[in-house]
């Protein structure tokens, strides 16, 4: 058994909006992703979604023109059923996510080209 170096895990890939699994805990996947520009509007009917910012600034827009700013070392939990759209100001942002195993990254936006169904464990 050994600890996980998160920075080293981020160094293993370069694509955006493609979560990678770095661990499992109590039925949850611990995921990391590099993100840039805008994701799709979506919601998760049965799952809360935790976003923790590791590097850069992540923005999360909620319906009703609500905008959340998540700085490095901060986190934000989107409650289940809440439609949201993560985005950046054009910079590459590194995020960690904690989600139940089986959670699809695009949630209710099933037809998005950003949908990832085969998550890679790194």
N, C-alpha and C positions, 0 to 999 in steps of 0.2 A: 504494500500500500504506500502511496506517495501523494503529495499535494499536487495541485494543478496550477501551473503558471498560466494565467489568463492572457497575459501579454504575448507569450510564446504561441498560444493557440490562435490569436488574431493574426500573427505573422504567417500562418499556414495557408491563408486564402486571400483573394483580392476582390471577388465578385460582391456586388451589392444586393441587398434584399434577399439573401439566400442563407437562412439561419443554419448554424452548425450546432450539433449536440456536443456539449462538453461534460455532461454528467446527468445522473438521475438521482432523485431524492423523493421518497414517499409518493410515488406515482406522478412526479413532475419531471419534465425535462428542463435542464439548465442549458440554455442556448445562448450563442453569441451571434452577432451579425454586424457587418459593415453596411451602413446605409448612406444614401446620398440622394438628394432631390426629394421627390414625392412618392409615397406609396398610394394604394387605393383606399377609398372609403370602404369600411367594413365593420362588422361587429362579430362577437362570439356569443352565441345564444346561451351557452352553458358554462363558459369559462371567464374568470377574471384574467386580465393580462397585465403582468408586471414588467415594466420597462425600467432598467437601470442604465444610466448613462456612464460610460467608461471614459470616452474621449470625445470632445466636441460638444455641441449643443443639439439636443433632439427637441423638436417641437411636435406637439400632438394637438391636432385640431379636433374639437368635438362639435357636433351639430349645435346650432344656436350661436355660432360665431364665438365659441369659447376656445382660447388658445393657451396651451400649457407649455412652459419652457422647462426643460430638464437638463441641468448642468452636470458636469462630471461629479460623481459621488452622490448624485441625487437619484431618486426613483419616483415613478408615478404608476399607480395601479388604475387601469381602465376597468370599471365594473362590467360584469357580463351584461350583454344586451345593449351596451352603449356604442353607438356608431362613432368611429374615430378614423383619423388619417394621420399617421406619422409622416414627418417630413424634416428636411434640413434646409439651411440657407444656402446650399450649394457646396458646403464642405462635407468631407467624409466624416461620419460619426460612427463611433463604436458603441454598441449596446449589448447588454445582457438581458435575457428574458427568462422568466420562470412561468411555465405553462403546463397544464396536465398533458401527459403523454397522449398523442393523437390529435392535439390541437393543430388545425390547418392555419398556416400563416395568413391567408386571405379571408378566413372566416366565411362570412355571408357572401363575399364577392367571389364565388366559385369559378367564374369564367375568366379571371384575370390571368394575364401572361406572367405575372409575378408569383403565381401559386407554386409552392414547392411541396411535392408529395413524398419524395424520397429524401428524407433528411439524412445528411451524412454525419457520422460520429467522428470527431477528430480528437 
